[in-house]
Amino acid sequence: MKIFNYSFVLLSFIFFTACNKGPSQAEINKYLEDIANQENLVLQKLNDLIDVYDTFNSTDELQKAYNAVNVQLEESEKAVKNIKGFEDDDVLKASALEFFKEIKTLMDNEHKRIVELYSMPDEQFKEKEQIELENLRDTANKKADAIMSKAEKAFSSFESKYDK
């Protein structure tokens, strides 16, 4: 009789464990993809802005590219806020929201000033402004690299936690 009770408990434990094995690989991949897609949309708009810097043709084009980054930031932040936390684990989602916040700060500071410098009339744009522009672009690139590095670490941490 004891063996039967032990077997029943053991079989119940195995059944419970098998039924409660967590999220599927498809669920994990979808969650990662949904968040990564939103971050990538922002990065694409930021890259478009940098391309406009490199091929500067008009202040209208520059302002349009700058505004497009900010619009995408708002849309992506809203989209990520609507993504349900994964297995009650919102770390990756929180990381994405922090990513958007940091990119927004970069836009409001370095990139805003870069746009102002590019938009200056030629007679006002002197050597001092050229040096400031180069320094700002360098600083913005370094900050963007650091922001992306943090996001990559968050994705790696999530992937290793749910690696199947």
C-alpha positions in Angstrom: 0.0 0.0 0.0 2.9 2.4 0.8 4.4 1.9 -2.7 1.0 2.7 -4.3 0.8 6.0 -2.3 4.4 6.9 -3.1 3.8 6.1 -6.8 0.7 8.2 -6.9 2.5 11.2 -5.3 5.4 10.7 -7.7 3.2 10.4 -10.8 1.2 13.5 -9.6 4.4 15.5 -9.3 5.6 14.4 -12.7 2.3 15.2 -14.3 2.2 18.7 -12.6 5.8 19.4 -13.7 5.0 18.3 -17.3 1.9 20.5 -17.4 3.6 23.5 -15.8 6.8 23.6 -17.9 6.5 27.3 -18.6 6.2 29.3 -21.8 6.8 27.7 -25.2 9.7 28.7 -27.4 7.2 30.4 -29.7 5.9 32.6 -26.8 9.4 33.5 -25.8 10.3 34.4 -29.4 7.2 36.5 -29.9 7.8 38.5 -26.7 11.4 39.1 -27.7 10.5 40.0 -31.2 7.7 42.4 -30.2 10.0 44.4 -28.0 13.0 44.2 -30.3 10.9 45.4 -33.2 9.9 48.5 -31.4 13.5 49.3 -30.4 14.6 48.7 -33.9 12.0 51.1 -35.3 13.4 53.8 -33.1 17.0 53.0 -34.1 16.0 53.1 -37.8 14.6 56.6 -37.4 17.6 57.7 -35.5 19.9 56.3 -38.3 17.7 58.1 -40.8 18.4 61.3 -38.9 22.1 60.7 -38.9 22.0 60.0 -42.6 20.4 63.4 -43.1 23.2 65.0 -41.1 25.7 63.3 -43.4 23.9 64.4 -46.6 22.5 67.7 -45.3 20.4 69.3 -48.0 17.8 71.4 -46.2 16.6 72.4 -42.8 13.1 71.1 -43.6 14.5 67.6 -44.3 16.5 67.8 -41.1 13.5 68.9 -39.0 11.3 66.3 -40.6 13.9 63.5 -39.7 14.3 64.9 -36.2 10.5 64.9 -35.7 10.2 61.4 -37.1 12.5 60.0 -34.3 10.3 61.7 -31.6 7.1 60.4 -33.2 8.5 56.9 -33.4 9.7 57.1 -29.8 6.1 57.9 -28.6 4.6 55.2 -30.8 7.1 52.5 -29.7 6.8 53.4 -26.0 3.0 53.1 -26.3 3.3 49.8 -28.1 5.7 48.3 -25.5 3.5 49.6 -22.6 0.7 47.5 -24.1 2.7 44.3 -24.3 1.8 42.0 -21.4 4.7 41.2 -19.0 6.2 37.9 -19.7 5.6 35.2 -17.0 5.2 38.1 -14.5 8.7 39.2 -15.5 8.6 42.8 -16.8 12.4 43.2 -16.7 12.8 43.2 -20.5 9.8 45.5 -20.9 11.1 47.9 -18.3 14.5 47.8 -20.1 12.8 48.8 -23.3 11.0 51.7 -21.7 14.2 52.9 -20.2 15.8 52.6 -23.6 13.1 54.9 -25.1 13.6 57.3 -22.2 17.3 57.5 -22.7 17.0 58.0 -26.5 14.4 60.7 -25.8 17.0 62.4 -23.5 19.6 62.1 -26.2 17.2 63.7 -28.7 16.2 66.5 -26.4 19.8 67.4 -25.7 22.6 66.5 -28.1 20.4 65.9 -31.3 18.3 69.0 -30.7 21.5 71.1 -30.5 22.9 69.4 -33.6 19.8 70.2 -35.5 20.1 73.9 -34.3 23.7 74.0 -35.5 22.9 72.6 -38.9 20.0 75.0 -39.3 22.2 78.1 -38.7 22.7 80.5 -41.5 26.1 80.0 -43.1 27.4 83.4 -42.0 26.8 82.4 -38.3 28.3 79.0 -38.6 31.9 79.5 -37.8 34.8 77.4 -36.6 33.5 77.4 -33.0 30.2 76.0 -34.2 31.9 73.4 -36.3 33.9 72.1 -33.3 30.8 72.1 -31.2 29.0 70.1 -33.9 31.7 67.5 -34.2 31.9 67.1 -30.4 28.1 66.8 -30.1 28.0 64.1 -32.8 30.8 62.2 -31.2 29.1 62.5 -27.8 25.7 61.5 -29.2 27.2 58.4 -30.9 29.0 57.3 -27.7 25.8 57.7 -25.7 23.7 55.8 -28.3 26.3 53.0 -28.2 26.0 52.8 -24.4 22.2 52.8 -24.6 22.2 50.0 -27.2 24.7 48.0 -25.1 22.4 48.1 -22.1 19.5 47.0 -24.2 21.6 44.1 -25.7 22.5 43.0 -22.1 18.8 43.0 -21.1 18.0 40.8 -24.1 20.9 38.4 -23.4 19.8 38.1 -19.8 16.2 37.4 -20.7 17.3 34.9 -23.3 19.6 33.0 -20.9 16.8 32.9 -18.3 14.3 31.4 -20.7 16.8 29.4 -22.8 15.2 26.1 -23.7 
